[in-house]
Amino acid sequence: MDSTMDIVVRPGKDGHHVLMIGALTMRCAIGRSGVSAAKREGDGATPIGKFPLREVLYRADRMAKPETALPIRALQPSDSWCEDPADPNYNKLVQRQRAEGYDMLWRDDRLYDVIIVIGYNDDPVVPGKGSAIFLHLARENYGPTSGCVALARADILKILDLASPETRISILAPA
């Protein structure tokens, strides 16, 4: 493992986005509104910038604990992410049952079977600047996300194997 191995997300030559780590290039999906340097809550954009990887969350009932040097923990059915800018827990993992303003992480569609939390708008948290920005599993057709970066299961597992607490993700604007 190379502790200086960073991740780059950029537009690919075929109109799709790609994620690169080391010598690997893999297709990925981004937000339905593309990328933005002025990310706002609910805008559907993936934020432009360079960010740390905070931790890995995974569904232990659906997969074995992934191999990674990143902090990792199993999701619980009540885990959710606060997306309400008026809530003091905005852009934080909280324990909630289904409620408005929360992204439930225990999903039926498998998109969140493994999540890498991107350190966007968390140090400090700015209400309304955007929340719940993750690397997570892509839909079968690589359909757009709500602002996250999404990959095939095999690709996200490769990233977990290569990433370290020093790894950063750079999300680039189109050239």
N, C-alpha and C positions, 0 to 999 in steps of 0.2 A: 504494500500500500504506500502511495506517495502522498504525504501529508500536505503537499503544496498543490495537489491536483484540483484545479477549479473547474467549474461548470460554466458553459456559455450557451445561452439560448438566443438564436437569431433566425431571421428568415432564410429559408433554403432556396435553392435555385428553381425548384418546381412549384413554388407558391405556398408550400407547406413550411412550417417551422421545424427547425432541428435543434437538438440539444447535443453538445459536444463535451466529452470529458476524456482527457488523455487522447488516445488515438481513436476513440470510439465516437461515431456520429450516429444519432438515432432520431427518428421522427418523433415529434411531440405536437400536442395541441396547446393553444393558448386561449386567452379570453375572447369572448364573442365580439368585443369591441377592439381587438388588437392589443397593442401595447400603448402605454401612456406614461409620460413623465409627471402628470398631474392627476394621479389615481385618486378616485373618490369612492366612497362606499356605494355599492350597487351599480357602478357604471359598466361593469362587465369587462373592464380592461385589466391586463396584466401589467404590473408596475415595472417601469424601466429603472435599472440601477443594479448595484452590486450588494448582495445580502448574504448573511451567514445562514447556515443550516442549523436549526435549533435542536430538533429531536425527531424521533421516528415513533409513530403510533401504528399499531397493526392489530388485526382481528385474529386473536389466538384460536378462535373457534373455526377459522377458515384456512389458516396457514401456520407453518412452523415459524418460530421466531427467526427473522432474517439475520444474517451475519452482517454486522456493521460495527464500526468504531464510534458511531454517533450514539448519543443517549437514546435509549429505546424503552418503550413500555407498551403493554397490551391495552387496547381500548376496552372500555366498559360500556354497557348498554346506555348508561345515562350521560356519557361524555358528549359534550357539544361545544361549539365555539361561539362566543358572544359577538354578534354583528350589529348590535344596537348602540349607536354612538352616544346615546344618553345614559347608557348603563355604565357604572364604574368598572365593570369587568370587560369593557369593550376590547376586542381583539385578544381575548384570553380563553384558554380552555376552562370550562366550568361544568358542573354537574347540573343538568336540567332535563326535565321531561319535555316533550314536544311543546314548543311555544314560539310565538312570533319573535323575530330578532335573534334566533339562534340557529346555527347550522348543526344539525344532528349528525354526529360522526359515525354512529352505528347505523349503517345504511343497508338496504336490501339489494341495491344494484351493484355492489362490489367495487365501486369507484374508490371507496375509502378503505378497502381491505388493507392497504399500506399507504401511509401518509408520511411525507417528510415536511415538517413545518419549516417554512422559510421565515427568517427573521426580518419581516417587513413591518414597518410601523409598530414596532414593539419596544423601542428604546430611544426616546420615550414614545408612548402611545399618544397619537393625536386623534381625538374623536372626529370621525367622518373621513379620515384619510384612506380608509380601506382596511379590511380585516380578512382573516381566514385565507391567507395566500399560502398555498401548499404545492408540493409536487405530489401528484396522486395518480391513480390508474386511469388510463384513457378509455373512452367508449370504443367499441369495436371499430367504428369508422373515423376515429380521431375527431369527433365533433367538438365544437368549442366548449370552453369551460366558462365559469362565472368570473374568472380572473386568475385562476391557477395555471400551472403547467402540468400537462397530463402525458403519461407515457404507457407503453405496453408493460405488462407485469414483468417479463424477462428483463426489460431495460431498466426498470426502477430497481430491480434486485441487483443488477450490475453496478448501478450508481451507489447503492448501499454498500456493496463490497469495496468500492474504490474510495468512498468519501471518508473524511475524518472531521473532527471538530473544527479544524482550521479551513476546511473547504468553504468556498464562497460560490454563489451563483450570480452570474452577470446576465441580466436580461437586456438585450440590445434593441435599439430602435432600428427601423429599416434604414439602409444606407442611402 
